[in-house]
């Protein structure tokens, strides 16, 4: 029978690479354990609509995905340059005797705030809602271009 060797032993001399590799392996295992112990995996996250904001030259467009939310449950407010989308998705009432096997949909209230650029015309914002997508159009103030600052050459006497 052959001699049993301890992990990392080579003829009485420790393998110089065994300990660092074992330590890295242990750290990776601990990182995965901490990752999956995170409360975000065990508690549902708050509902947050995904948004896109784009500049088409004359206006800004903000699209917010809100499937399953009725138009009457959505509110848009502007305070200063902060545009806030608020809403609520209510849970359907269960019928007598009905049992839920899987429940992954998020319910409850939400809000999402976007800071509008300096050239946004806050007095003429419009909003449309179709097929679970909210489209907010924010026109630009004409002629309000960013001011360019000239850099002076550093002069030493």
Secondary structure as UniProt FT lines:
FT   TURN            7..8
FT   STRAND          9..10
FT   TURN            11..12
FT   STRAND          13..14
FT   TURN            16..17
FT   HELIX           18..37
FT   HELIX           39..42
FT   STRAND          51..55
FT   STRAND          59..65
FT   TURN            67..68
FT   HELIX           71..73
FT   STRAND          74..79
FT   TURN            80..81
FT   STRAND          82..89
FT   TURN            96..97
FT   STRAND          108..115
FT   TURN            118..119
FT   HELIX           122..124
FT   STRAND          126..130
FT   TURN            131..132
FT   STRAND          133..140
FT   TURN            142..143
//
